Amino acid sequence: PTPDWRPSAALANLRRRAALLAGVRSFFAGRGVLEVDTPQLVNHAVTDLHLHSAEVRWPGSAAPTGYLHTSPEYAMKRLLAAGSEDIYQLCHVFRGDEHGAFHNAEFTLVEWYRRGWNIETLMREVDELLRWLLGTAAGAAARRLSYEQAFVQTLGCNPLLDADRVLADCARARGSDAALVGDCARDELLDLLMGTYVGPQLGGDGPVFVDRYPASQAAL
């Protein structure tokens, strides 16, 4: 059969996407945040153990392997360290080993940095951006749950107090592979439970911020 060359995106969706991108730029322009554009091809892979960088090799060149960035974080933080003002970026980012119903290997990301802001103010601005873009479709104002509350409410186990055995039993009871669970250290169990069982149950009635993660769960 002849391959179908037509794009899968409907024209109406392309218009919606263009309007959302314009909305992001309008939001930050109105707040005096500078748009920047950093390279997508970088010299080093990401240091996060659970993100995989796509490799780029130039044909016929002895140049070292390059990588497509998983986010513009490092380049933007270099700008901040050099004395830039508040900055944001809209860009395509790449994850070398992600695929499925909720993950694409390539997607569009908005990332921004505010000098001197605390976490409370930053969370409020995230919520305001959603409201700016989605209007009434954003639903109620974002709720907040602590990491501990999210686990207790959705799974009935406590990630800060329960023993590893209890967390492993919780994962097995919900269908996780027993051998996989048996090989997991505590932080791997917590990551499995949050990503597979806790997160998907949040947000049904509107946006939710989960805060107060244990320090051991910090990616960097």
PyRosetta script that sets phi, psi and omega in degrees:
from pyrosetta import init, pose_from_sequence

init()
pose = pose_from_sequence("PTPDWRPSAALANLRRRAALLAGVRSFFAGRGVLEVDTPQLVNHAVTDLHLHSAEVRWPGSAAPTGYLHTSPEYAMKRLLAAGSEDIYQLCHVFRGDEHGAFHNAEFTLVEWYRRGWNIETLMREVDELLRWLLGTAAGAAARRLSYEQAFVQTLGCNPLLDADRVLADCARARGSDAALVGDCARDELLDLLMGTYVGPQLGGDGPVFVDRYPASQAAL")
pose.set_psi(1, 151.3)
pose.set_omega(1, 178.6)
pose.set_phi(2, -73.2)
pose.set_psi(2, 128.3)
pose.set_omega(2, 178.9)
pose.set_phi(3, -60.2)
pose.set_psi(3, 143.3)
pose.set_omega(3, 177.6)
pose.set_phi(4, -86.4)
pose.set_psi(4, 113.7)
pose.set_omega(4, -176.3)
pose.set_phi(5, -84.0)
pose.set_psi(5, -6.9)
pose.set_omega(5, -173.7)
pose.set_phi(6, -70.3)
pose.set_psi(6, 140.8)
pose.set_omega(6, 177.6)
pose.set_phi(7, -67.5)
pose.set_psi(7, 152.6)
pose.set_omega(7, -178.3)
pose.set_phi(8, -81.8)
pose.set_psi(8, -16.3)
pose.set_omega(8, -178.6)
pose.set_phi(9, -80.1)
pose.set_psi(9, 127.1)
pose.set_omega(9, 175.6)
pose.set_phi(10, -72.5)
pose.set_psi(10, 149.5)
pose.set_omega(10, -179.3)
pose.set_phi(11, -57.8)
pose.set_psi(11, -37.9)
pose.set_omega(11, 179.1)
pose.set_phi(12, -61.8)
pose.set_psi(12, -38.3)
pose.set_omega(12, 178.5)
pose.set_phi(13, -70.1)
pose.set_psi(13, -35.0)
pose.set_omega(13, 176.0)
pose.set_phi(14, -63.8)
pose.set_psi(14, -37.9)
pose.set_omega(14, 177.6)
pose.set_phi(15, -67.1)
pose.set_psi(15, -41.4)
pose.set_omega(15, 177.8)
pose.set_phi(16, -62.4)
pose.set_psi(16, -42.4)
pose.set_omega(16, 179.5)
pose.set_phi(17, -62.0)
pose.set_psi(17, -45.2)
pose.set_omega(17, 179.4)
pose.set_phi(18, -60.2)
pose.set_psi(18, -40.0)
pose.set_omega(18, 179.5)
pose.set_phi(19, -65.9)
pose.set_psi(19, -38.8)
pose.set_omega(19, 178.4)
pose.set_phi(20, -65.8)
pose.set_psi(20, -42.8)
pose.set_omega(20, 178.3)
pose.set_phi(21, -63.6)
pose.set_psi(21, -41.3)
pose.set_omega(21, 177.1)
pose.set_phi(22, -64.2)
pose.set_psi(22, -36.2)
pose.set_omega(22, 178.5)
pose.set_phi(23, -64.9)
pose.set_psi(23, -40.5)
pose.set_omega(23, 177.0)
pose.set_phi(24, -60.7)
pose.set_psi(24, -46.2)
pose.set_omega(24, -178.3)
pose.set_phi(25, -64.9)
pose.set_psi(25, -38.8)
pose.set_omega(25, 178.3)
pose.set_phi(26, -65.6)
pose.set_psi(26, -41.3)
pose.set_omega(26, -180.0)
pose.set_phi(27, -58.6)
pose.set_psi(27, -50.7)
pose.set_omega(27, -176.6)
pose.set_phi(28, -75.7)
pose.set_psi(28, -33.0)
pose.set_omega(28, 176.4)
pose.set_phi(29, -61.6)
pose.set_psi(29, -39.9)
pose.set_omega(29, 179.4)
pose.set_phi(30, -67.5)
pose.set_psi(30, -16.5)
pose.set_omega(30, -179.6)
pose.set_phi(31, -108.7)
pose.set_psi(31, 7.9)
pose.set_omega(31, 175.3)
pose.set_phi(32, 73.4)
pose.set_psi(32, 26.6)
pose.set_omega(32, 179.2)
pose.set_phi(33, -96.2)
pose.set_psi(33, 130.0)
pose.set_omega(33, -174.0)
pose.set_phi(34, -82.2)
pose.set_psi(34, 131.0)
pose.set_omega(34, 174.8)
pose.set_phi(35, -81.7)
pose.set_psi(35, 134.1)
pose.set_omega(35, 177.6)
pose.set_phi(36, -125.6)
pose.set_psi(36, 166.2)
pose.set_omega(36, -177.6)
pose.set_phi(37, -141.5)
pose.set_psi(37, 103.2)
pose.set_omega(37, -177.6)
pose.set_phi(38, -103.0)
pose.set_psi(38, 161.7)
pose.set_omega(38, -175.9)
pose.set_phi(39, -62.3)
pose.set_psi(39, 142.6)
pose.set_omega(39, 173.9)
pose.set_phi(40, -86.5)
pose.set_psi(40, -26.1)
pose.set_omega(40, 177.1)
pose.set_phi(41, -96.2)
pose.set_psi(41, 119.0)
pose.set_omega(41, -173.1)
pose.set_phi(42, -124.6)
pose.set_psi(42, 166.2)
pose.set_omega(42, -173.7)
pose.set_phi(43, -81.8)
pose.set_psi(43, -22.2)
pose.set_omega(43, -172.8)
pose.set_phi(44, -134.0)
pose.set_psi(44, 148.4)
pose.set_omega(44, 177.4)
pose.set_phi(45, -73.8)
pose.set_psi(45, 163.6)
pose.set_omega(45, 179.6)
pose.set_phi(46, -68.4)
pose.set_psi(46, 150.4)
pose.set_omega(46, -178.9)
pose.set_phi(47, -87.7)
pose.set_psi(47, -11.6)
pose.set_omega(47, 177.9)
pose.set_phi(48, -66.7)
pose.set_psi(48, 123.4)
pose.set_omega(48, -175.1)
pose.set_phi(49, -63.4)
pose.set_psi(49, -24.5)
pose.set_omega(49, -173.2)
pose.set_phi(50, -102.3)
pose.set_psi(50, 9.4)
pose.set_omega(50, 172.6)
pose.set_phi(51, -114.7)
pose.set_psi(51, 140.1)
pose.set_omega(51, -176.7)
pose.set_phi(52, -115.9)
pose.set_psi(52, 125.9)
pose.set_omega(52, -177.9)
pose.set_phi(53, -88.6)
pose.set_psi(53, 133.3)
pose.set_omega(53, 175.3)
pose.set_phi(54, -74.4)
pose.set_psi(54, 133.4)
pose.set_omega(54, -176.4)
pose.set_phi(55, -90.9)
pose.set_psi(55, 147.9)
pose.set_omega(55, 177.5)
pose.set_phi(56, -128.2)
pose.set_psi(56, 125.0)
pose.set_omega(56, 176.1)
pose.set_phi(57, -121.6)
pose.set_psi(57, 130.8)
pose.set_omega(57, -179.7)
pose.set_phi(58, -80.9)
pose.set_psi(58, 124.4)
pose.set_omega(58, -179.8)
pose.set_phi(59, -58.9)
pose.set_psi(59, 134.1)
pose.set_omega(59, 176.1)
pose.set_phi(60, 68.4)
pose.set_psi(60, 16.6)
pose.set_omega(60, -177.5)
pose.set_phi(61, -120.3)
pose.set_psi(61, 146.6)
pose.set_omega(61, 176.2)
pose.set_phi(62, -91.2)
pose.set_psi(62, 6.2)
pose.set_omega(62, -179.6)
pose.set_phi(63, -61.2)
pose.set_psi(63, 146.4)
pose.set_omega(63, 179.1)
pose.set_phi(64, -59.5)
pose.set_psi(64, 156.6)
pose.set_omega(64, 175.8)
pose.set_phi(65, -59.0)
pose.set_psi(65, 134.2)
pose.set_omega(65, 173.9)
pose.set_phi(66, -102.6)
pose.set_psi(66, 174.9)
pose.set_omega(66, -177.5)
pose.set_phi(67, -138.8)
pose.set_psi(67, 144.3)
pose.set_omega(67, 171.9)
pose.set_phi(68, -83.7)
pose.set_psi(68, 130.1)
pose.set_omega(68, -171.7)
pose.set_phi(69, -65.6)
pose.set_psi(69, 144.5)
pose.set_omega(69, 175.0)
pose.set_phi(70, -85.3)
pose.set_psi(70, -18.9)
pose.set_omega(70, 170.3)
pose.set_phi(71, -167.0)
pose.set_psi(71, 163.7)
pose.set_omega(71, 178.4)
pose.set_phi(72, -85.6)
pose.set_psi(72, 15.5)
pose.set_omega(72, -172.0)
pose.set_phi(73, -53.9)
pose.set_psi(73, -53.2)
pose.set_omega(73, -173.4)
pose.set_phi(74, -63.9)
pose.set_psi(74, -43.8)
pose.set_omega(74, -179.0)
pose.set_phi(75, -65.8)
pose.set_psi(75, -39.0)
pose.set_omega(75, 179.9)
pose.set_phi(76, -69.1)
pose.set_psi(76, -35.5)
pose.set_omega(76, 178.4)
pose.set_phi(77, -70.4)
pose.set_psi(77, -27.8)
pose.set_omega(77, 172.0)
pose.set_phi(78, -63.4)
pose.set_psi(78, -41.6)
pose.set_omega(78, 177.4)
pose.set_phi(79, -62.7)
pose.set_psi(79, -43.0)
pose.set_omega(79, 178.7)
pose.set_phi(80, -62.0)
pose.set_psi(80, -43.7)
pose.set_omega(80, -179.7)
pose.set_phi(81, -64.3)
pose.set_psi(81, -26.9)
pose.set_omega(81, 179.6)
pose.set_phi(82, -84.4)
pose.set_psi(82, -0.8)
pose.set_omega(82, 174.7)
pose.set_phi(83, 103.2)
pose.set_psi(83, 18.1)
pose.set_omega(83, -179.8)
pose.set_phi(84, -68.4)
pose.set_psi(84, 166.2)
pose.set_omega(84, 173.4)
pose.set_phi(85, -82.4)
pose.set_psi(85, -172.2)
pose.set_omega(85, 175.3)
pose.set_phi(86, -58.3)
pose.set_psi(86, 136.7)
pose.set_omega(86, -173.1)
pose.set_phi(87, -136.5)
pose.set_psi(87, 155.6)
pose.set_omega(87, 172.2)
pose.set_phi(88, -142.7)
pose.set_psi(88, 165.1)
pose.set_omega(88, 179.1)
pose.set_phi(89, -149.9)
pose.set_psi(89, 139.0)
pose.set_omega(89, 170.0)
pose.set_phi(90, -109.9)
pose.set_psi(90, 120.8)
pose.set_omega(90, -176.6)
pose.set_phi(91, -157.0)
pose.set_psi(91, 164.0)
pose.set_omega(91, 171.2)
pose.set_phi(92, -84.0)
pose.set_psi(92, 137.2)
pose.set_omega(92, 176.4)
pose.set_phi(93, -127.3)
pose.set_psi(93, 164.2)
pose.set_omega(93, -169.8)
pose.set_phi(94, -135.0)
pose.set_psi(94, 138.9)
pose.set_omega(94, 175.0)
pose.set_phi(95, -124.8)
pose.set_psi(95, 120.6)
pose.set_omega(95, -168.9)
pose.set_phi(96, -74.1)
pose.set_psi(96, -15.4)
pose.set_omega(96, -174.9)
pose.set_phi(97, -139.5)
pose.set_psi(97, 42.1)
pose.set_omega(97, 179.4)
pose.set_phi(98, -126.2)
pose.set_psi(98, 132.2)
pose.set_omega(98, 175.9)
pose.set_phi(99, -162.6)
pose.set_psi(99, 156.5)
pose.set_omega(99, -179.9)
pose.set_phi(100, 139.7)
pose.set_psi(100, -173.0)
pose.set_omega(100, -175.4)
pose.set_phi(101, -63.2)
pose.set_psi(101, -27.7)
pose.set_omega(101, -176.4)
pose.set_phi(102, -115.9)
pose.set_psi(102, 6.7)
pose.set_omega(102, -176.7)
pose.set_phi(103, -137.2)
pose.set_psi(103, 133.7)
pose.set_omega(103, 170.8)
pose.set_phi(104, -115.8)
pose.set_psi(104, 149.5)
pose.set_omega(104, 176.9)
pose.set_phi(105, -68.2)
pose.set_psi(105, -24.9)
pose.set_omega(105, 178.4)
pose.set_phi(106, -133.7)
pose.set_psi(106, 133.3)
pose.set_omega(106, 178.1)
pose.set_phi(107, -155.0)
pose.set_psi(107, 168.5)
pose.set_omega(107, -179.7)
pose.set_phi(108, -94.7)
pose.set_psi(108, 134.0)
pose.set_omega(108, -176.6)
pose.set_phi(109, -126.3)
pose.set_psi(109, 141.3)
pose.set_omega(109, 167.3)
pose.set_phi(110, -111.0)
pose.set_psi(110, 126.9)
pose.set_omega(110, -179.1)
pose.set_phi(111, -131.3)
pose.set_psi(111, 137.2)
pose.set_omega(111, 179.6)
pose.set_phi(112, -146.7)
pose.set_psi(112, 159.3)
pose.set_omega(112, -176.5)
pose.set_phi(113, -134.5)
pose.set_psi(113, 133.7)
pose.set_omega(113, 178.9)
pose.set_phi(114, -119.2)
pose.set_psi(114, 122.4)
pose.set_omega(114, -179.2)
pose.set_phi(115, -74.0)
pose.set_psi(115, 128.8)
pose.set_omega(115, 172.6)
pose.set_phi(116, 79.7)
pose.set_psi(116, 4.9)
pose.set_omega(116, 179.5)
pose.set_phi(117, -87.4)
pose.set_psi(117, 145.1)
pose.set_omega(117, 174.6)
pose.set_phi(118, -90.9)
pose.set_psi(118, 174.1)
pose.set_omega(118, -173.9)
pose.set_phi(119, -64.5)
pose.set_psi(119, -32.5)
pose.set_omega(119, -179.6)
pose.set_phi(120, -64.4)
pose.set_psi(120, -45.4)
pose.set_omega(120, -178.8)
pose.set_phi(121, -67.3)
pose.set_psi(121, -38.2)
pose.set_omega(121, 178.6)
pose.set_phi(122, -65.2)
pose.set_psi(122, -42.1)
pose.set_omega(122, 178.4)
pose.set_phi(123, -63.3)
pose.set_psi(123, -39.1)
pose.set_omega(123, 178.5)
pose.set_phi(124, -62.6)
pose.set_psi(124, -38.4)
pose.set_omega(124, 179.9)
pose.set_phi(125, -69.7)
pose.set_psi(125, -35.8)
pose.set_omega(125, 174.5)
pose.set_phi(126, -58.0)
pose.set_psi(126, -46.5)
pose.set_omega(126, 179.6)
pose.set_phi(127, -62.8)
pose.set_psi(127, -40.2)
pose.set_omega(127, 179.6)
pose.set_phi(128, -66.2)
pose.set_psi(128, -36.1)
pose.set_omega(128, 176.7)
pose.set_phi(129, -64.8)
pose.set_psi(129, -44.5)
pose.set_omega(129, 177.5)
pose.set_phi(130, -57.9)
pose.set_psi(130, -44.7)
pose.set_omega(130, -179.6)
pose.set_phi(131, -65.1)
pose.set_psi(131, -37.2)
pose.set_omega(131, 178.5)
pose.set_phi(132, -62.8)
pose.set_psi(132, -41.8)
pose.set_omega(132, -175.8)
pose.set_phi(133, -80.7)
pose.set_psi(133, -39.8)
pose.set_omega(133, -170.5)
pose.set_phi(134, -102.5)
pose.set_psi(134, -15.0)
pose.set_omega(134, -179.6)
pose.set_phi(135, 60.6)
pose.set_psi(135, -135.5)
pose.set_omega(135, -177.7)
pose.set_phi(136, -66.7)
pose.set_psi(136, -20.8)
pose.set_omega(136, 179.2)
pose.set_phi(137, -66.7)
pose.set_psi(137, -16.5)
pose.set_omega(137, 179.0)
pose.set_phi(138, -70.4)
pose.set_psi(138, -16.6)
pose.set_omega(138, -179.9)
pose.set_phi(139, 75.1)
pose.set_psi(139, -154.9)
pose.set_omega(139, -177.8)
pose.set_phi(140, -68.5)
pose.set_psi(140, 162.2)
pose.set_omega(140, 176.3)
pose.set_phi(141, -58.3)
pose.set_psi(141, 149.6)
pose.set_omega(141, -176.6)
pose.set_phi(142, -59.4)
pose.set_psi(142, 135.9)
pose.set_omega(142, 174.0)
pose.set_phi(143, -87.7)
pose.set_psi(143, 166.6)
pose.set_omega(143, 176.4)
pose.set_phi(144, -127.1)
pose.set_psi(144, 135.4)
pose.set_omega(144, 173.8)
pose.set_phi(145, -130.7)
pose.set_psi(145, 143.4)
pose.set_omega(145, 170.3)
pose.set_phi(146, -76.5)
pose.set_psi(146, 159.9)
pose.set_omega(146, 176.3)
pose.set_phi(147, -53.5)
pose.set_psi(147, -44.3)
pose.set_omega(147, -179.7)
pose.set_phi(148, -63.2)
pose.set_psi(148, -46.4)
pose.set_omega(148, 179.7)
pose.set_phi(149, -60.4)
pose.set_psi(149, -39.7)
pose.set_omega(149, -178.6)
pose.set_phi(150, -60.9)
pose.set_psi(150, -42.5)
pose.set_omega(150, 178.9)
pose.set_phi(151, -67.5)
pose.set_psi(151, -46.9)
pose.set_omega(151, -176.0)
pose.set_phi(152, -62.8)
pose.set_psi(152, -42.1)
pose.set_omega(152, -177.0)
pose.set_phi(153, -71.1)
pose.set_psi(153, -35.5)
pose.set_omega(153, -174.9)
pose.set_phi(154, -94.6)
pose.set_psi(154, -34.1)
pose.set_omega(154, -174.1)
pose.set_phi(155, -116.8)
pose.set_psi(155, -18.4)
pose.set_omega(155, -178.2)
pose.set_phi(156, 78.9)
pose.set_psi(156, 10.4)
pose.set_omega(156, 176.0)
pose.set_phi(157, -118.4)
pose.set_psi(157, 157.4)
pose.set_omega(157, -176.5)
pose.set_phi(158, -108.1)
pose.set_psi(158, 116.9)
pose.set_omega(158, -175.7)
pose.set_phi(159, -72.5)
pose.set_psi(159, -15.6)
pose.set_omega(159, -178.2)
pose.set_phi(160, -97.4)
pose.set_psi(160, -26.4)
pose.set_omega(160, -172.1)
pose.set_phi(161, -113.6)
pose.set_psi(161, -30.3)
pose.set_omega(161, -174.9)
pose.set_phi(162, -72.5)
pose.set_psi(162, 149.6)
pose.set_omega(162, 178.5)
pose.set_phi(163, -69.9)
pose.set_psi(163, 159.7)
pose.set_omega(163, 178.2)
pose.set_phi(164, -54.4)
pose.set_psi(164, -38.9)
pose.set_omega(164, -178.9)
pose.set_phi(165, -59.5)
pose.set_psi(165, -40.3)
pose.set_omega(165, -179.8)
pose.set_phi(166, -67.0)
pose.set_psi(166, -42.1)
pose.set_omega(166, 178.9)
pose.set_phi(167, -64.5)
pose.set_psi(167, -40.8)
pose.set_omega(167, 179.0)
pose.set_phi(168, -64.7)
pose.set_psi(168, -41.7)
pose.set_omega(168, 178.3)
pose.set_phi(169, -63.2)
pose.set_psi(169, -36.8)
pose.set_omega(169, 179.0)
pose.set_phi(170, -62.8)
pose.set_psi(170, -42.2)
pose.set_omega(170, 179.5)
pose.set_phi(171, -67.6)
pose.set_psi(171, -44.2)
pose.set_omega(171, -179.5)
pose.set_phi(172, -63.4)
pose.set_psi(172, -39.3)
pose.set_omega(172, -177.8)
pose.set_phi(173, -63.9)
pose.set_psi(173, -22.1)
pose.set_omega(173, -179.3)
pose.set_phi(174, -101.8)
pose.set_psi(174, 10.1)
pose.set_omega(174, 171.3)
pose.set_phi(175, 105.7)
pose.set_psi(175, 2.6)
pose.set_omega(175, 178.5)
pose.set_phi(176, -69.2)
pose.set_psi(176, 146.1)
pose.set_omega(176, -179.7)
pose.set_phi(177, -59.2)
pose.set_psi(177, 126.5)
pose.set_omega(177, -174.9)
pose.set_phi(178, -61.6)
pose.set_psi(178, -40.9)
pose.set_omega(178, -179.7)
pose.set_phi(179, -66.2)
pose.set_psi(179, -41.0)
pose.set_omega(179, 177.9)
pose.set_phi(180, -61.3)
pose.set_psi(180, -46.8)
pose.set_omega(180, -179.2)
pose.set_phi(181, -62.1)
pose.set_psi(181, -38.8)
pose.set_omega(181, -179.1)
pose.set_phi(182, -64.3)
pose.set_psi(182, -24.0)
pose.set_omega(182, -179.8)
pose.set_phi(183, -89.8)
pose.set_psi(183, -5.0)
pose.set_omega(183, -173.9)
pose.set_phi(184, -84.4)
pose.set_psi(184, 135.0)
pose.set_omega(184, 167.2)
pose.set_phi(185, -76.5)
pose.set_psi(185, 172.3)
pose.set_omega(185, -174.3)
pose.set_phi(186, -57.0)
pose.set_psi(186, -47.8)
pose.set_omega(186, -177.9)
pose.set_phi(187, -66.8)
pose.set_psi(187, -30.6)
pose.set_omega(187, 175.3)
pose.set_phi(188, -69.0)
pose.set_psi(188, -37.9)
pose.set_omega(188, 175.7)
pose.set_phi(189, -62.1)
pose.set_psi(189, -45.5)
pose.set_omega(189, 179.9)
pose.set_phi(190, -61.8)
pose.set_psi(190, -41.3)
pose.set_omega(190, 179.7)
pose.set_phi(191, -65.2)
pose.set_psi(191, -41.7)
pose.set_omega(191, 177.7)
pose.set_phi(192, -61.4)
pose.set_psi(192, -47.5)
pose.set_omega(192, -178.5)
pose.set_phi(193, -64.6)
pose.set_psi(193, -43.9)
pose.set_omega(193, -179.7)
pose.set_phi(194, -65.0)
pose.set_psi(194, -48.0)
pose.set_omega(194, -174.6)
pose.set_phi(195, -72.4)
pose.set_psi(195, -32.8)
pose.set_omega(195, -172.9)
pose.set_phi(196, -97.3)
pose.set_psi(196, -33.7)
pose.set_omega(196, -171.4)
pose.set_phi(197, -120.9)
pose.set_psi(197, -38.2)
pose.set_omega(197, -177.7)
pose.set_phi(198, -78.1)
pose.set_psi(198, -56.4)
pose.set_omega(198, -175.8)
pose.set_phi(199, -52.6)
pose.set_psi(199, -48.2)
pose.set_omega(199, -178.4)
pose.set_phi(200, -62.0)
pose.set_psi(200, -17.1)
pose.set_omega(200, 180.0)
pose.set_phi(201, -92.4)
pose.set_psi(201, -4.8)
pose.set_omega(201, -179.2)
pose.set_phi(202, -95.0)
pose.set_psi(202, 154.5)
pose.set_omega(202, 172.4)
pose.set_phi(203, 86.9)
pose.set_psi(203, 5.0)
pose.set_omega(203, -179.9)
pose.set_phi(204, -64.2)
pose.set_psi(204, -27.2)
pose.set_omega(204, -179.9)
pose.set_phi(205, -113.8)
pose.set_psi(205, 23.0)
pose.set_omega(205, 177.4)
pose.set_phi(206, 129.6)
pose.set_psi(206, 172.2)
pose.set_omega(206, -176.8)
pose.set_phi(207, -60.8)
pose.set_psi(207, 147.5)
pose.set_omega(207, 179.8)
pose.set_phi(208, -134.5)
pose.set_psi(208, 130.7)
pose.set_omega(208, 169.5)
pose.set_phi(209, -94.7)
pose.set_psi(209, 130.7)
pose.set_omega(209, 172.2)
pose.set_phi(210, -108.6)
pose.set_psi(210, 120.7)
pose.set_omega(210, -177.6)
pose.set_phi(211, -127.3)
pose.set_psi(211, -177.7)
pose.set_omega(211, -179.9)
pose.set_phi(212, 58.3)
pose.set_psi(212, 45.3)
pose.set_omega(212, 172.3)
pose.set_phi(213, -64.0)
pose.set_psi(213, 149.6)
pose.set_omega(213, 171.8)
pose.set_phi(214, -64.2)
pose.set_psi(214, 146.6)
pose.set_omega(214, -175.8)
pose.set_phi(215, -58.2)
pose.set_psi(215, -30.9)
pose.set_omega(215, -178.0)
pose.set_phi(216, -67.2)
pose.set_psi(216, -14.6)
pose.set_omega(216, -180.0)
pose.set_phi(217, -92.5)
pose.set_psi(217, 1.8)
pose.set_omega(217, 178.4)
pose.set_phi(218, -68.8)
pose.set_psi(218, 125.7)
pose.set_omega(218, -176.0)
pose.set_phi(219, -64.3)
pose.set_psi(219, -36.3)
pose.set_omega(219, -177.3)
pose.set_phi(220, -113.2)
pose.dump_pdb("model.pdb")
